[in-house]
Amino acid sequence: MRHISDKEHTINKRLHKLYPPEIADRAVDSIVDLIFKYKSRIKSSPYHLSEKDIILITYGDQVNRDYEPSLQTLKDFMDKHLDGVINSVHILPFYPYSSDDGFSVVNYSAVDPKMGSWKEIEKISADYRLMVDGVINHISQFSDWFKAFLAGDPYFKDFFIEVDPSLDLSKVVRPRALPLISEYTDDKGETRYVWTTFSKDQVDLNYKSHRVLRNVLDALFYYVEKGATLIRLDAIAFIWKEIGTECVHLDGTHELIQLMREVLHEVAPEVIIITETNVPHHENVSYFGSGDDEAQMVYNFALPPLLLHSILNGNTETLTAWAKTLTLPSDKVCFFNFTASHDGVGLRPIKGILTDDEVNVMVSRVKSHGGLVSYRTESDGSQSPYELNCSYIDALTNPNADDEVRYKRMLLSQASVLVMPGVPGIYFHSLVGSRNYLDGVKHTRINRTINREKYHIDWLEEELQTQGTLAKTIFENYKKLIAIRINEAAFNPFGTFDFLDLSPKVFAVDQHAKEENERIVAIHNFAAEEVVVSLPDSISLPLTNLLATGIADFPPTDAKVTGRTLTLQPYQMLWLKGAL
């Protein structure tokens, strides 16, 4: 096996692609030192994703109890309610931060003291697989790194990207309608013009400095040492910059991700890299690389808006047609499927899938449900809707509708995620059916606050224990669905799959477990009316209905399906298990 110092080692070759020879050689030396530093500190053990992997997405201070670290409160909640149901947790940035609810990190190697300490993180990672954020495109303007840069510390002189403000940067793809270049005053009183993709408080790091790469890798290794087995690379599409280009999805970006994965795998090959690239679908899937060298999981960003569009219209034709195009470059990678997250429902991923008119109708519907919309600046200076800001349950259903319709539609959307090929991610607010947090938006004046409400644990526990509350209904039925999914080999994220055209009102997924000679045909009625479908002859009978006991107040149905004609009530789901 080649040593990294060997010019033919892939890490060495990648570094020489990114940097001039002399700098690349220094980078090799620093990375060898890092690997040596952590190899004795990190205990590596193999892990393979399976149908049992479900990831809860939550803030570290999502639930709070007086006089207790919120990370401890979160673990207590998970132990009480989710043990044996959800095995993994993505804790959104729990580091000290200055804005953006954690995504403007002040110190990569610390835990926000309001949430707790590394002790609480390690307790969580001892019982749950832990996903952490690598917020490594940018860092807070109040970080020690940026302060040292402004102070003229020579070590940090090239940590950030200074730009002549007169340069033409019109080609750069903009994720937000904010200035790309921000002004700062250094310790000498001089004005510095620095690249800020997302906001003035989120200063982009300069990866053309090998010292930046080395320090970021140090932070990622530290997370692994503390128990992280999945690392989410936030906003990673923008990480490499070249003046005169769009500065998104550049070759250097892909090279960096591949390098980071390979370096981490020198110490902990079980670590999974997941890329967060909220961009058009065909661009998003490029982060799978060859299927063996880049991200092992990619966010399936087109899924949330397509599910929303389909349920609002009671029509699944576009959703099914898109799903039929889903392919993977190997059996070593998979999608990360979700409907909601700390951000809103991104609209860029459906560019070219839905028409502008269809998007505008969806925007209007969400606004009528109390939701908000965020905009981005296009290259011609115009603005277009970038993101729907709304709790997912309110995006799906008008506030004046009956709760029965509300929770059936919500569970339909969440069940659709559970049967999609890949690993499901469940946002805390989706799990408990949270509504729009409009009071929070009034306070922060930030649209995304609408889906980021934090709860006192006593209030939430009462909601979950009181018969008839929306939270209890969603929570209990959601857990029933998860409990079924995690015990069926056909839902393995690396299995084979197909999407069936049974009806324009139905979304049907056929998942296979070839080694067990099993299949599950999941049929979901997206319409507010009864639908009759016929199973194709290629599906062998009989089938066992895994949802026979009833979900979301649907009446119990026959456990055995022996005929090909099926009748589904409005928003009803059937998960049918049989032989291949």
Steps between C-alpha positions, in 0.01 A plus 500: 500500500637839401578760765338843457841651435520283185420717197268226368286488814157644417508746792837627378372525144190688609706750697722558197189569292385763747834670581832591338768232561680666792175580685359155423807339658444706817134397499601134474725536805230673707237240411735214586550666839123528548441135415776396741347727769152346480575138415584426863202700631216367283368147535372394160239228450322394178141604437265440208178693450182292504122531519541565874664837440265792565646844571329754724585859401493736797654801666705434810267730693180375336358401840589672823461441871579757766852479644608217269724490188264478204707223343428290808129582471510395134660166587247437776219565250652264246562229759142524622317521168727386217717219638476203265324710235755761388867403521671816370487872566620800304559774754509828311801723580549490876816715495518858627354721226414860421201468261294275270398269786841336513627522143732789574751311714726691738703200620503162322641313798260612775140429602265791561495513883126576493451149356759317707846365434683225314400272788135520392596449133701189589211358702274538198754348262540203736136399444414647159685535173591868485497731200672835546534803277819597329415869450821545309416728209504794739563603859368781722648849471536477880715186487860511618606413145341808347606724787860385447465569128386859568778538757762418238614166646719356221375142560145607415581747221362273225219331698239715326438624147568867439349636181536823309141635514534634144532148357209361297353221713165484321550136398511381862191298594327666794306293754365809678411856408788645704834660403771259387779727626489653848706781651695468825737732679827344611706588806685767302175672408519390136201364306519136394267357234434132570293227333173415685275259311221497758524807726744750645513289816598188302842560350612249237816302566776491240585140416783613275680526832619156606493625859123548476466143373718369781305681773163396361608135477617526860150610600335217305731242658414646841129442435574138412698465821195626690279236339382634165449229241331720239625843393270737315691741280292816512470722190789307352421583136646850546824406675750550213516836324643605165448860390323507163294185564165427667696385810271202556565129430853575383749219445688623805185453710465135403874447544482646853208277603674192364817600681320557831326164478822320422695669780228421756485141380870458569398504867128411503376334179150462644441878496229600253522827309167659412492808277248780540460655155164670460526530122326360189468122520742413219768715668424360844560135402845586361622486861475121494813519286584162349303327772810411699699819548279789612181527710346175620169682551350798318196696616208423269406868476243463221285269713348753750361743239384217271311328782347834596398575140352151461291508818376854439383396153395141576711391206823299498586492130799738525621340825489150352662607173785666694538202735539270200811696400673434834816301449810445710859464376564200728351288777719684752309829496141604570267796535421677827122544475308763696213747477598769750809632672618809686490675162194539283390303197753583230368577152822498300518116506182476291623734228419321174270252678209731578407791274524859622119513503482187718756645739314830519173319580676309779646825634153656507349198675767501770452874554125441542586243769691762699841422355771737380734508201870583472649635177835489324660733246540361148791587271288764324426671832142373527374311803339157502351285778778295655340339801158444657508578872224310674457205732449202271163410652369853434648507151289192420166614640301820540484613865118496479483132403405224743781347703410157362595616150805677642654199670408255223673718241799547728539129570457427130795727421715351775414141406603580143845592631522179703443284189732693269830326415764635739522612863215707652565824685225623733495859620394530864211730411365252245512225762268695731292687240617853587307789347629830363692698763389845386571667834864396461520662157362825645775492760797411276375640168655191341271283284665171596407550865149387400616136524754530784293534817662365818290328769498475875502127564208512747272662243598252229456198727149616585417538130627149429303349787167675441257296293386672182780752462655533158844435649394169659320379188794577270762372744338164576407417142840613370673266745277211386613556141867518600471184711377312194761642266804418714407132509464446126805404294335635184556852634878457505636823349717307254229267370351508152180691434243603245220755479163386366245685286179384669301825488561875456380536859723232651870485587622140496848372587611139452802420718688169483707289739645249258690292755182447702287463183268771635342815367287778643262688273411828672191665352398849614184682394577872463140595418212618717282231342478122481730345240490151349825351364602170345824324586707395198534130423873521572421526873434159651204440729417464784631809676502588870375845591748634757264788586195277555448619858438853377702822491362849565144385578462301180285195576686169530528315169551139401845368590511291182462638150402227254351705217657750261237772539552728800288786632672778695316757708607868475866530610517130590820298483561128442835334558470158338763234566548197280744281314706610203 
